[in-house]
Amino acid sequence: MAKASPAPYVRVFSEMHPDAAAFEAAVEEVRVVAQVFASDARLKAFLLAPDIPRQRREQALRAALKKAGASELVGRFLAIMARKNQQHLFAAFAVALREAADRRLGVLRGIAESAVEVEPALRRRLEQVLAARTGQRIVLAYRTHGELLGGLRVRIGMRVLDGSLARKVQEVRFHLLAKQVS
């Protein structure tokens, strides 16, 4: 049996939103709805329970969508997924939709790690420099990791730009060890 994929739903949902701004807003709305479902284990279990009548599950879904502030279009789309017993794909659908939106809008997402909190002005500058280098808009999530000692490590996709002090110390140590061996 083939594993279910959110790809067909992503394709249809994307085609329903030809305007980039409307698509971005709808993707954010789906993210919020998926977050509501993920954070409520009882709701998730209820929606996935095959022994509960479809009408009751649909009623619970409508209430959850209303609570999440879903638009009528997003609500109907997710209800169709649920009617096809694909509600287990909601989280994967939200992730795949975000990725499709990023590709469509020319956005690269990544993570910037530093030993201390990065000031907002430096964040903006870092994203501008990376955007100039890549030719795409950059959106970074920022995290602090004390073991970096100083500097920054940026991961975008498979690329890692490591300007951390920890990396420099590691390079010096490797260089000194190499000298001892030779």
Residue pairs with C-beta under 8 A, 6 or more apart in sequence:
4 86
4 88
4 89
5 89
5 92
6 89
6 92
6 93
6 95
6 96
6 97
7 96
9 77
9 81
9 86
9 89
9 93
10 93
10 96
10 97
10 100
13 26
13 30
13 77
13 97
14 23
14 97
14 100
14 104
16 73
16 77
17 23
17 26
20 104
20 105
23 101
23 104
24 101
24 105
26 71
26 73
26 74
27 97
27 98
27 100
27 101
29 69
29 70
29 71
29 74
30 74
30 78
30 93
30 94
30 97
31 94
31 97
31 98
32 68
32 69
32 70
33 64
33 65
33 68
33 70
33 74
33 78
33 90
33 94
34 90
34 91
34 93
34 94
35 94
36 43
36 64
36 67
36 68
37 43
37 44
37 47
37 64
37 90
37 91
38 44
38 91
40 64
43 60
43 64
46 52
46 57
46 60
47 57
47 60
47 61
47 82
47 87
48 87
48 88
49 57
54 83
57 82
57 87
58 79
58 82
58 83
61 78
61 79
61 82
61 87
62 75
62 79
65 74
65 75
65 78
65 79
66 75
70 78
78 87
78 90
81 87
81 89
81 90
81 93
101 107
102 108
102 109
105 137
106 136
106 137
107 136
107 137
107 138
107 139
108 130
108 134
108 136
108 137
108 138
108 139
108 156
108 157
109 138
109 139
109 140
109 141
109 156
110 130
110 138
110 139
110 140
110 141
110 154
110 155
110 156
110 157
111 140
111 141
111 142
111 143
111 154
111 155
112 118
112 123
112 126
112 140
112 141
112 142
112 143
112 152
112 153
112 154
113 142
113 143
113 144
113 145
113 148
113 152
113 153
113 154
113 155
113 164
114 142
114 143
114 144
114 145
114 148
114 150
114 151
114 152
114 153
114 164
115 144
115 145
115 146
115 147
115 148
115 149
115 150
115 151
115 164
115 165
116 144
116 150
117 142
117 144
118 126
118 142
118 152
123 140
123 142
126 140
126 152
126 154
127 138
127 139
127 140
130 138
130 140
130 154
130 156
131 137
131 138
134 156
138 156
140 154
145 153
147 166
148 164
148 165
148 166
149 164
149 165
149 166
149 169
150 164
150 165
151 163
151 164
151 165
151 166
151 167
151 168
152 161
152 163
152 164
153 160
153 161
153 162
153 163
153 164
153 167
154 160
154 161
154 162
155 161
